[in-house]
Amino acid sequence: MQWYTDWTEEFEKLGAFYRHDGIDLSKPFVRTRSGISDFYFNADIVEEDPRVLSKAVGHLLGLPAFLRAMAHTPGALERTPRAQPPQTTMSPAPQAYVEDGQCFHVRVIAPAYGGILFSYEIGRHLGCKIAYTAKRADGTVGLRDGFVHRLDPEVPILLVDDTITSGNTVRDTRDDVLRHVPHARFVPCVLALCNRSGSDELDGMQIASLISPRCRVWQDGRNPFTGGAERVSPVVKPKEHWRELVG
C-alpha cells in the first residue's frame, strides 16, 4: 500500500489541509511555530472523529519504519499480561494489535496538547500505558507529576506527536523524561500523523508518519513566492481562521 498517497487523499477529503497555491497573493499564508508557511495540517479534524483516528493509527502502526524500530528495541515487542482494571459495567475497548489481557512492553509519551488524543489511541492499539506533558505553574512544560513517579526505567518509551514541524516539542518531551529518568530507553522512532519537517529523522530517531507533505517555511520579508520581496499576502493563525481558509 502507498501510505503517502492513500492518506494524503484521505485527509484532503476530510478537509484537514490548507495549501496556498503560490499564485493568488491575496489569499492568506499561515503562521506556524517555525514561521510563515504555505501549508497547514489541522490534526484536530482527524482527531475529532474516533473512527478516523483509530483507522489512521492502525495503518501507522503497520509502517515498516515503526516495526523495524520496535524490533531493534530490546523487550519492546514482548507481550506482557495486562493488569486487570477495576470491575465496571463498561465493555472493554477493542484492541487492534494485542490479544485480550496482553500489552506491548512500551510507554507512549506525547507533548501537550496536540499529542494527547493521538497518544491515547496509540496506547489503546498497543495495549500499553501513556503519559503526556502539561504546562506547570511556573509556565514551563513538562510531564505531569502523576506520570513522573510511575515511569519505569525498564520500559522503553515511544515518543509521538500528531504533527512534527521543527521537532522541538518532541525534543523537549524527551529531555524532560531524561531529567526524571536519566537512563530511560527510547524506541528509535517517532510516530506522527503528519511530518512537515522536511527530514525523515529527528536526532537519530526515524520519523514514521502517514504523510510527509512538501511545504515552505520562511520569516517575514522572505516570501519565496515574491522572490524575497516584501510580503504582500495576509498571514493568519490557521486554527483561528480555519473556516476562512478552507472556504
LUMDRENLO-923517 format. One record per residue (C-alpha): x, y, z; residue number from 1; residue in one letter. Coordinates in pm, 1 decimal. Layout:
N
+----------+----------+----------+-------+------+
:       xx :       yy :       zz : bavex : vovo :
+----------+----------+----------+-------+------+
:        X :        Y :        Z :   NUM :    A :
...
+----------+----------+----------+-------+------+
! end
This chain:
247
+----------+----------+----------+-------+------+
:       xx :       yy :       zz : bavex : vovo :
+----------+----------+----------+-------+------+
:      0.0 :      0.0 :      0.0 :     1 :    M :
:    124.7 :    350.5 :    -79.7 :     2 :    Q :
:     79.7 :    514.7 :    255.3 :     3 :    W :
:    160.9 :    868.6 :    143.7 :     4 :    Y :
:    -85.8 :    871.9 :   -146.8 :     5 :    T :
:   -368.7 :    699.8 :     36.8 :     6 :    D :
:   -358.2 :    919.5 :    344.2 :     7 :    W :
:   -299.2 :   1242.4 :    158.6 :     8 :    T :
:   -623.4 :   1178.3 :    -26.4 :     9 :    E :
:   -799.9 :   1067.8 :    291.3 :    10 :    E :
:   -701.2 :   1379.7 :    483.7 :    11 :    F :
:   -787.3 :   1605.0 :    190.7 :    12 :    E :
:  -1136.3 :   1455.0 :    178.3 :    13 :    K :
:  -1173.8 :   1534.7 :    547.0 :    14 :    L :
:  -1075.9 :   1896.8 :    484.5 :    15 :    G :
:   -769.4 :   1873.5 :    710.1 :    16 :    A :
:   -535.8 :   2056.2 :    467.4 :    17 :    F :
:   -481.1 :   2416.0 :    370.1 :    18 :    Y :
:   -230.1 :   2481.2 :     93.8 :    19 :    R :
:   -158.6 :   2817.0 :    -68.8 :    20 :    H :
:   -123.3 :   2784.7 :   -445.2 :    21 :    D :
:    158.2 :   3039.7 :   -455.8 :    22 :    G :
:    -20.9 :   3232.5 :   -730.0 :    23 :    I :
:   -305.6 :   3429.5 :   -577.3 :    24 :    D :
:   -122.0 :   3651.2 :   -330.0 :    25 :    L :
:   -448.6 :   3790.6 :   -198.0 :    26 :    S :
:   -500.9 :   3457.2 :    -23.1 :    27 :    K :
:   -352.0 :   3426.7 :    323.7 :    28 :    P :
:    -45.1 :   3230.7 :    423.6 :    29 :    F :
:    -39.6 :   3071.1 :    768.3 :    30 :    V :
:    174.7 :   3139.7 :   1069.6 :    31 :    R :
:    320.8 :   2833.9 :   1240.9 :    32 :    T :
:    566.6 :   2792.4 :   1526.2 :    33 :    R :
:    852.0 :   2776.8 :   1274.8 :    34 :    S :
:    748.7 :   3084.3 :   1075.6 :    35 :    G :
:    517.3 :   3162.1 :    784.2 :    36 :    I :
:    413.6 :   2872.3 :    561.2 :    37 :    S :
:    214.0 :   2786.4 :    252.5 :    38 :    D :
:     76.2 :   2468.4 :    411.9 :    39 :    F :
:   -107.1 :   2363.8 :    726.9 :    40 :    Y :
:   -231.1 :   2028.7 :    850.2 :    41 :    F :
:   -515.2 :   2058.7 :   1100.6 :    42 :    N :
:   -485.2 :   1743.4 :   1308.8 :    43 :    A :
:   -796.5 :   1840.4 :   1505.7 :    44 :    D :
:  -1006.2 :   1748.4 :   1201.7 :    45 :    I :
:   -867.6 :   1394.9 :   1214.1 :    46 :    V :
:   -872.3 :   1356.3 :   1591.1 :    47 :    E :
:  -1228.3 :   1478.4 :   1641.7 :    48 :    E :
:  -1363.3 :   1156.4 :   1486.3 :    49 :    D :
:  -1254.3 :    848.6 :   1686.7 :    50 :    P :
:  -1326.2 :    619.4 :   1392.7 :    51 :    R :
:  -1096.1 :    811.6 :   1159.5 :    52 :    V :
:   -822.5 :    841.1 :   1422.0 :    53 :    L :
:   -842.4 :    470.3 :   1502.1 :    54 :    S :
:   -809.7 :    380.3 :   1134.4 :    55 :    K :
:   -516.2 :    618.9 :   1088.1 :    56 :    A :
:   -330.3 :    485.6 :   1391.2 :    57 :    V :
:   -392.9 :    127.1 :   1282.1 :    58 :    G :
:   -221.9 :    199.8 :    949.5 :    59 :    H :
:     55.8 :    398.9 :   1115.8 :    60 :    L :
:    148.5 :    107.6 :   1341.5 :    61 :    L :
:    190.8 :   -109.4 :   1034.2 :    62 :    G :
:    458.2 :    111.4 :    875.4 :    63 :    L :
:    790.6 :    -69.5 :    823.9 :    64 :    P :
:    988.7 :    211.1 :    992.7 :    65 :    A :
:    792.4 :    165.2 :   1314.0 :    66 :    F :
:    806.5 :   -213.8 :   1305.8 :    67 :    L :
:   1183.6 :   -208.6 :   1248.5 :    68 :    R :
:   1233.9 :     33.6 :   1536.3 :    69 :    A :
:   1028.2 :   -182.8 :   1770.9 :    70 :    M :
:   1220.5 :   -492.3 :   1661.3 :    71 :    A :
:   1550.1 :   -316.7 :   1743.2 :    72 :    H :
:   1435.2 :   -211.0 :   2089.9 :    73 :    T :
:   1504.2 :   -493.6 :   2336.6 :    74 :    P :
:   1185.6 :   -601.0 :   2509.7 :    75 :    G :
:    954.4 :   -361.9 :   2323.6 :    76 :    A :
:    774.4 :   -635.7 :   2132.5 :    77 :    L :
:    739.8 :   -854.1 :   2437.0 :    78 :    E :
:    373.6 :   -905.7 :   2516.1 :    79 :    R :
:    310.9 :   -894.8 :   2888.0 :    80 :    T :
:     -2.4 :   -958.5 :   3095.1 :    81 :    P :
:   -217.0 :   -650.9 :   3131.0 :    82 :    R :
:   -312.0 :   -551.1 :   3484.2 :    83 :    A :
:   -680.6 :   -611.6 :   3541.0 :    84 :    Q :
:   -875.8 :   -283.2 :   3570.3 :    85 :    P :
:  -1138.0 :   -232.3 :   3840.1 :    86 :    P :
:  -1465.9 :   -403.4 :   3761.2 :    87 :    Q :
:  -1710.5 :   -173.7 :   3582.6 :    88 :    T :
:  -2024.6 :   -209.6 :   3376.4 :    89 :    T :
:  -1843.2 :    -81.4 :   3066.3 :    90 :    M :
:  -1740.4 :   -316.3 :   2787.7 :    91 :    S :
:  -1365.0 :   -324.8 :   2717.0 :    92 :    P :
:  -1246.8 :   -120.7 :   2418.8 :    93 :    A :
:  -1134.1 :   -328.4 :   2120.7 :    94 :    P :
:   -759.6 :   -366.9 :   2070.4 :    95 :    Q :
:   -614.4 :   -364.9 :   1721.0 :    96 :    A :
:   -270.3 :   -509.2 :   1788.7 :    97 :    Y :
:   -298.2 :   -707.6 :   2109.9 :    98 :    V :
:   -481.3 :  -1011.6 :   2233.4 :    99 :    E :
:   -716.9 :   -988.8 :   2528.2 :   100 :    D :
:   -527.2 :   -940.7 :   2851.2 :   101 :    G :
:   -196.4 :   -863.9 :   2676.1 :   102 :    Q :
:      1.0 :   -544.4 :   2612.8 :   103 :    C :
:    325.6 :   -440.0 :   2447.5 :   104 :    F :
:    615.4 :   -353.0 :   2675.2 :   105 :    H :
:    637.5 :     21.6 :   2597.3 :   106 :    V :
:    510.4 :    352.4 :   2735.6 :   107 :    R :
:    373.3 :    607.6 :   2487.0 :   108 :    V :
:    456.7 :    970.4 :   2571.6 :   109 :    I :
:    339.8 :   1281.8 :   2387.6 :   110 :    A :
:    368.4 :   1659.5 :   2422.5 :   111 :    P :
:     58.9 :   1853.6 :   2520.8 :   112 :    A :
:   -178.6 :   1937.2 :   2392.7 :   113 :    Y :
:   -186.4 :   1820.8 :   2035.9 :   114 :    G :
:    -44.9 :   1478.6 :   2110.4 :   115 :    G :
:   -279.7 :   1372.7 :   2389.8 :   116 :    I :
:   -563.1 :   1217.8 :   2186.7 :   117 :    L :
:   -309.6 :   1073.7 :   1942.9 :   118 :    F :
:   -107.8 :    910.8 :   2221.4 :   119 :    S :
:   -421.5 :    767.4 :   2380.1 :   120 :    Y :
:   -524.2 :    598.5 :   2055.5 :   121 :    E :
:   -176.1 :    454.5 :   2003.4 :   122 :    I :
:   -175.5 :    328.2 :   2361.4 :   123 :    G :
:   -516.1 :    170.9 :   2306.2 :   124 :    R :
:   -395.7 :    -10.6 :   1995.5 :   125 :    H :
:    -76.6 :   -132.5 :   2161.1 :   126 :    L :
:   -244.6 :   -206.5 :   2492.5 :   127 :    G :
:     10.7 :     -1.1 :   2684.5 :   128 :    C :
:     19.6 :    295.1 :   2920.8 :   129 :    K :
:     60.4 :    654.8 :   2808.2 :   130 :    I :
:    181.2 :    983.1 :   2953.6 :   131 :    A :
:    188.8 :   1342.9 :   2835.0 :   132 :    Y :
:    322.4 :   1683.6 :   2924.4 :   133 :    T :
:    134.1 :   1985.3 :   3057.5 :   134 :    A :
:    204.3 :   2346.3 :   3148.6 :   135 :    K :
:    329.0 :   2385.8 :   3504.4 :   136 :    R :
:    253.0 :   2666.2 :   3746.3 :   137 :    A :
:    584.6 :   2835.1 :   3663.6 :   138 :    D :
:    497.2 :   2844.3 :   3293.5 :   139 :    G :
:    731.3 :   2564.3 :   3188.1 :   140 :    T :
:    606.4 :   2249.3 :   3017.8 :   141 :    V :
:    687.7 :   1901.0 :   3139.9 :   142 :    G :
:    548.3 :   1564.8 :   3237.3 :   143 :    L :
:    256.7 :   1575.2 :   3475.6 :   144 :    R :
:    360.1 :   1486.7 :   3830.7 :   145 :    D :
:    126.9 :   1190.3 :   3838.2 :   146 :    G :
:    314.7 :   1034.0 :   3545.9 :   147 :    F :
:    667.9 :   1116.8 :   3661.5 :   148 :    V :
:    656.2 :    889.3 :   3963.9 :   149 :    H :
:    516.0 :    599.3 :   3762.9 :   150 :    R :
:    780.1 :    585.1 :   3488.7 :   151 :    L :
:    965.4 :    253.9 :   3483.7 :   152 :    D :
:   1324.2 :    279.2 :   3350.7 :   153 :    P :
:   1292.3 :    -79.4 :   3226.5 :   154 :    E :
:   1002.6 :      7.1 :   2994.3 :   155 :    V :
:   1107.2 :    160.5 :   2658.8 :   156 :    P :
:    945.3 :    493.7 :   2571.0 :   157 :    I :
:    776.3 :    562.2 :   2238.0 :   158 :    L :
:    756.9 :    935.2 :   2158.5 :   159 :    L :
:    464.3 :   1053.8 :   1946.1 :   160 :    V :
:    313.9 :   1381.6 :   1825.3 :   161 :    D :
:     27.3 :   1439.1 :   1583.8 :   162 :    D :
:    230.4 :   1685.0 :   1372.5 :   163 :    T :
:    607.0 :   1733.4 :   1354.6 :   164 :    I :
:    729.7 :   2068.3 :   1225.6 :   165 :    T :
:   1056.1 :   2167.9 :   1390.7 :   166 :    S :
:   1053.1 :   1871.8 :   1628.8 :   167 :    G :
:   1117.0 :   2096.2 :   1929.4 :   168 :    N :
:    812.5 :   1980.7 :   2126.1 :   169 :    T :
:    925.1 :   1619.3 :   2090.1 :   170 :    V :
:   1279.9 :   1713.4 :   2192.1 :   171 :    R :
:   1151.4 :   1899.2 :   2497.9 :   172 :    D :
:    941.0 :   1598.7 :   2595.2 :   173 :    T :
:   1236.3 :   1362.9 :   2557.3 :   174 :    R :
:   1463.2 :   1592.9 :   2758.7 :   175 :    D :
:   1207.7 :   1618.2 :   3038.8 :   176 :    D :
:   1180.9 :   1239.6 :   3054.7 :   177 :    V :
:   1560.5 :   1217.3 :   3084.4 :   178 :    L :
:   1561.1 :   1472.2 :   3365.2 :   179 :    R :
:   1341.9 :   1240.4 :   3567.5 :   180 :    H :
:   1472.3 :    906.4 :   3439.7 :   181 :    V :
:   1834.7 :    960.0 :   3328.4 :   182 :    P :
:   1871.6 :    605.0 :   3196.7 :   183 :    H :
:   1539.2 :    593.1 :   3012.2 :   184 :    A :
:   1538.9 :    392.7 :   2688.3 :   185 :    R :
:   1360.6 :    521.2 :   2378.2 :   186 :    F :
:   1222.8 :    336.4 :   2079.6 :   187 :    V :
:   1433.2 :    482.0 :   1791.2 :   188 :    P :
:   1124.7 :    604.6 :   1610.1 :   189 :    C :
:    883.9 :    896.9 :   1649.3 :   190 :    V :
:    524.6 :    847.5 :   1533.1 :   191 :    L :
:    322.0 :   1127.1 :   1371.7 :   192 :    A :
:     18.3 :   1169.9 :   1154.7 :   193 :    L :
:    196.5 :   1442.3 :    957.7 :   194 :    C :
:    568.1 :   1510.6 :    922.7 :   195 :    N :
:    622.9 :   1855.3 :    772.0 :   196 :    R :
:    980.2 :   1892.1 :    899.6 :   197 :    S :
:   1139.7 :   1806.6 :    564.9 :   198 :    G :
:   1350.0 :   1535.7 :    729.5 :   199 :    S :
:   1285.7 :   1166.9 :    794.1 :   200 :    D :
:   1486.8 :   1172.9 :   1116.9 :   201 :    E :
:   1476.6 :   1360.2 :   1446.1 :   202 :    L :
:   1801.5 :   1348.0 :   1641.8 :   203 :    D :
:   1876.6 :    999.0 :   1516.5 :   204 :    G :
:   1522.1 :    869.8 :   1558.6 :   205 :    M :
:   1332.9 :    767.8 :   1245.6 :   206 :    Q :
:   1009.9 :    960.6 :   1187.5 :   207 :    I :
:    723.3 :    734.0 :   1081.9 :   208 :    A :
:    423.5 :    929.1 :    955.3 :   209 :    S :
:    124.7 :    880.5 :    730.1 :   210 :    L :
:    200.7 :   1190.2 :    524.4 :   211 :    I :
:    513.4 :   1397.7 :    461.4 :   212 :    S :
:    392.2 :   1696.2 :    257.9 :   213 :    P :
:    631.5 :   1934.7 :     92.3 :   214 :    R :
:    588.3 :   2284.5 :    226.7 :   215 :    C :
:    780.7 :   2607.5 :    251.3 :   216 :    R :
:    853.2 :   2799.0 :    568.9 :   217 :    V :
:   1003.9 :   3147.5 :    584.6 :   218 :    W :
:   1024.7 :   3454.7 :    802.1 :   219 :    Q :
:    866.8 :   3796.0 :    741.0 :   220 :    D :
:   1008.4 :   3968.0 :    434.8 :   221 :    G :
:   1146.9 :   3647.4 :    282.7 :   222 :    R :
:    844.7 :   3524.4 :     89.2 :   223 :    N :
:    975.7 :   3274.7 :   -172.9 :   224 :    P :
:    671.5 :   3334.2 :   -392.5 :   225 :    F :
:    763.3 :   3700.3 :   -440.7 :   226 :    T :
:   1135.5 :   3648.9 :   -488.7 :   227 :    G :
:   1215.6 :   3756.1 :   -134.9 :   228 :    G :
:   1040.5 :   4089.5 :   -177.2 :   229 :    A :
:    821.1 :   4247.1 :     86.1 :   230 :    E :
:    533.1 :   4026.1 :    190.9 :   231 :    R :
:    206.7 :   4129.8 :     25.0 :   232 :    V :
:    -21.9 :   3847.3 :    137.8 :   233 :    S :
:   -206.4 :   3840.8 :    469.3 :   234 :    P :
:    -76.1 :   3599.8 :    732.2 :   235 :    V :
:   -320.2 :   3436.6 :    975.1 :   236 :    V :
:   -317.9 :   3186.4 :   1257.2 :   237 :    K :
:   -472.3 :   2883.3 :   1088.6 :   238 :    P :
:   -696.3 :   2738.6 :   1358.3 :   239 :    K :
:   -844.8 :   3076.1 :   1442.6 :   240 :    E :
:   -927.1 :   3137.1 :   1075.3 :   241 :    H :
:   -989.9 :   2781.8 :    958.2 :   242 :    W :
:  -1331.5 :   2847.2 :    802.7 :   243 :    R :
:  -1193.5 :   3142.1 :    612.7 :   244 :    E :
:   -900.8 :   2936.6 :    484.8 :   245 :    L :
:  -1093.4 :   2634.0 :    363.2 :   246 :    V :
:  -1395.3 :   2828.2 :    242.3 :   247 :    G :
+----------+----------+----------+-------+------+
! end
